[in-house]
């Protein structure tokens, strides 16, 4: 897999039925190791180990409904009261983070109403705070610690 702009972690990886699988500690099971899954696992591990996000408050592949469409957010982080805090949109390393990526996360946010959006392709990482009063996005210089936003 591609070397990412994230710390290296010791993941549980197995080969089964000619596919490579990675253990997801958030979903408690093995999943096919795609480039996007590689980014997601690194990014979520980075958030938990570097910024104090509790594993138990991170939901992966969270279902949502946008108009009549069923969709899934890559990950949603909740506060200790169960309120969504941040939507995370992951892309494969070769996929550029563009305005369309931000728009995708913003569409998902109609359902969740989080105050933060995070975008990553494993090489570039962005975190935005939504100013609900001014109705604008503020790009943050660094990712906030869990205690700062919860």
Secondary structure by P-SEA (a helix, b strand, c coil): cccccbbbbbccccccccbbbbbcccccccccccaaaaaaaaaaaaaaacccccccccccbbbbbcccbbbbbcbbbbcccccccbbbbbbcccccccaaaaaaaaaaaccccccbbbbbcccbbbbbbbcccccbbbbbcccccccccc
